[in-house]
Amino acid sequence: MKNNYNLYPVFMASIVALGGFLLGFDGVVNGGAVPFYRVTFRISDQPALIGLSSSAIILGAMMGNFCVAFAIDRIGRKPTLIITSFLFMIGAAGTALAANIVFFIVAKLIAGLGVGIAILVAPMYIAEIAPPKQRGWLVTFNQLNIVIGLSVAMLSNYFILGAVLDPDLNWRWMLGVGFFPALLYFILLFLVPESPRWLIQKGRIEEGLAILRKSCGDDEANSEFDKIKRSLKESEHRSTGSFKEVFSKSMRYIVMIGLGLAIFQQLSGINAVLYYAPMIFESTGSAMDTAFLMAIVVGVVFTIATVISMFLIDRLGRRPLLIMGCTIMSFSFFIVSYSFHMGTYSLNNEKIVSVYDQAVNYEISNQAKLKYPGNYITDSTVLQQDRAMLFKNGALIGEIDLKNNAVRKAQKHALLLKGVLDEMEGKTYSSETAFFGSIRSGLLEKFSNDEKDIASENFSQLYKPAILKQSININNALVLLGILGFIAGFSISLGPVMWAMFSEIFPGRIRAKAISVVGATNGLTSFTVATIFPVELEYLGSAATYLLFGVFMFLCLLFVMKAIPETKGKTLEELEVELVKA
């Protein structure tokens, strides 16, 4: 009968962990949409706003982290999870339908509320319903679903990129499809019972004990019930579970562990890598469809490594996995940093002409969209003396007058850019910031004050991506190897282990509030890293940015070796006795 009992918590954990799928999907799907909506909303020359549009989901998650402490102890774990499903649905629909960047960011904040609640409540619920011997790997169900969600998001983005050719529409489909798994999550949650520990804590003894018996069997359920009662009785002689107690002297060691893991997990740069994966691979000169395909590979590695961690977390333990993962991550980022450091940038006449042609063709495409809104996607354009002939599948579908004011203006601006690039022909730069800084400053000097803003926008939105693809000389394979190594290291360590330990180390009476504190800290760090990542790339360059991530992971390794205890195989009540200092 024991095996039958063990299937029940697995089934419940599988449903609840679908929240992880949604937060993984919602967090990463934006990476595929960024290259397109930054053009739609005309924010390509505003890296801080691009960063905010991606990291707004993290800001919302921080708000959700704080809501957790007040929600789950009052209304329970299950109703709180149901609320998250609504937030995910609203966020997906809102971002897909956004008419401007402000509406978009607000919708991201709403989705973030769902992320912030689900990311804390789901592993807590699973830990509270799982038998001690299964707890580690069942809690990692949530992390597995997160990486499956991000993998599906990357795969979905790739297929939508090929199926929806309109750059003002494809990103809306990328973001909108998340509505449907959120709806499924809402329906399935009605099959889930309330947490047995919450029920017992609220005096609903028979209900809680019945669920424990389904999860553990009669003997183990009775043993768990006795430990829960003993823990609750001891709590009666202590201060109530308040934020003040979270920061009390007796909790100092536990809170230090939680805050350290929360901060270092995001200083790894995981969300910067995931949220901007296609953009990162584009920075190596890869074509957009290739960059999206490489992002899919990242998702596959993430999933495989997370599955491996599920089998190791209750065998090797939490601490060995953290040591192994931090070592791999640090070394991997040093590889990526070295690759960009050794990269060079140079242009010849053929590449300069290609950049000029792309700049002009972009405006021709804009005019085609205005003139032929239902049939403007072409596969070739032939320029004649005064007109551009548009072809699709070998058939002429229209023509654009090259004397059009918008096209003539685009040609004028592209010629000014070509003049700047001609002056750099044959020169080799080892620094991307120096290379693009020279082009940008040289270009802006050629424009009047009234036109500098549009010139700056065109540079960021049109010219820089085209120049990058034509100029960069870098070992793409080494960059990919480093990024995949980092993902593998994160997936076996800080990804699943942090959330498993959060659900284990805090005493039951303050667990909700403590997890909300460390979760909010994790969110604040994540928001900061994801927001400034595009700014770092713009002003520090890729080599320095990835070197910084590598240094943070080396410091995390030292922290783990110095401060992190082992928690595998122990009940939540045993850990409380061991870790709480009198």
HELIX and SHEET records of a PDB file:
HELIX    1   1 LYS A    2  VAL A   16  1                                  15    
HELIX    2   2 LEU A   18  THR A   40  1                                  23    
HELIX    3   3 PRO A   47  ALA A   71  1                                  25    
HELIX    4   4 ARG A   77  LEU A   97  1                                  21    
HELIX    5   5 ILE A  101  ILE A  129  1                                  29    
HELIX    6   6 PRO A  132  ALA A  163  1                                  32    
HELIX    7   7 ASN A  170  GLY A  176  1                                   7    
HELIX    8   8 PHE A  179  LEU A  188  1                                  10    
HELIX    9   9 LEU A  189  LEU A  191  5                                   3    
HELIX   10  10 PRO A  196  GLN A  201  1                                   6    
HELIX   11  11 ILE A  205  CYS A  216  1                                  12    
HELIX   12  12 ASP A  218  GLU A  236  1                                  19    
HELIX   13  13 PHE A  243  VAL A  246  1                                   4    
HELIX   14  14 LYS A  249  MET A  251  5                                   3    
HELIX   15  15 ARG A  252  LEU A  267  1                                  16    
HELIX   16  16 ILE A  270  TYR A  275  1                                   6    
HELIX   17  17 ALA A  277  GLU A  282  1                                   6    
HELIX   18  18 MET A  288  LEU A  312  1                                  25    
HELIX   19  19 ARG A  318  MET A  342  1                                  25    
HELIX   20  20 ASN A  349  LYS A  371  1                                  23    
HELIX   21  21 ASN A  405  MET A  424  1                                  20    
HELIX   22  22 GLU A  432  LEU A  444  1                                  13    
HELIX   23  23 ASN A  449  GLU A  451  5                                   3    
HELIX   24  24 LYS A  452  ASN A  458  1                                   7    
HELIX   25  25 PHE A  459  TYR A  463  3                                   5    
HELIX   26  26 LYS A  464  SER A  471  1                                   8    
HELIX   27  27 ASN A  476  SER A  491  1                                  16    
HELIX   28  28 LEU A  494  ILE A  505  1                                  12    
HELIX   29  29 ARG A  511  TYR A  539  1                                  29    
HELIX   30  30 SER A  542  ALA A  563  1                                  22    
HELIX   31  31 LEU A  572  LEU A  579  1                                   8    
SHEET    1   A 3 THR A 428  TYR A 429  0                                        
SHEET    2   A 3 THR A 344  SER A 346 -1                                        
SHEET    3   A 3 ILE A 472  ASN A 473 -1                                        
SHEET    1   B 3 SER A 380  LEU A 383  0                                        
SHEET    2   B 3 ARG A 387  LYS A 392 -1                                        
SHEET    3   B 3 ALA A 395  ASP A 401 -1                                        
END                                                                             
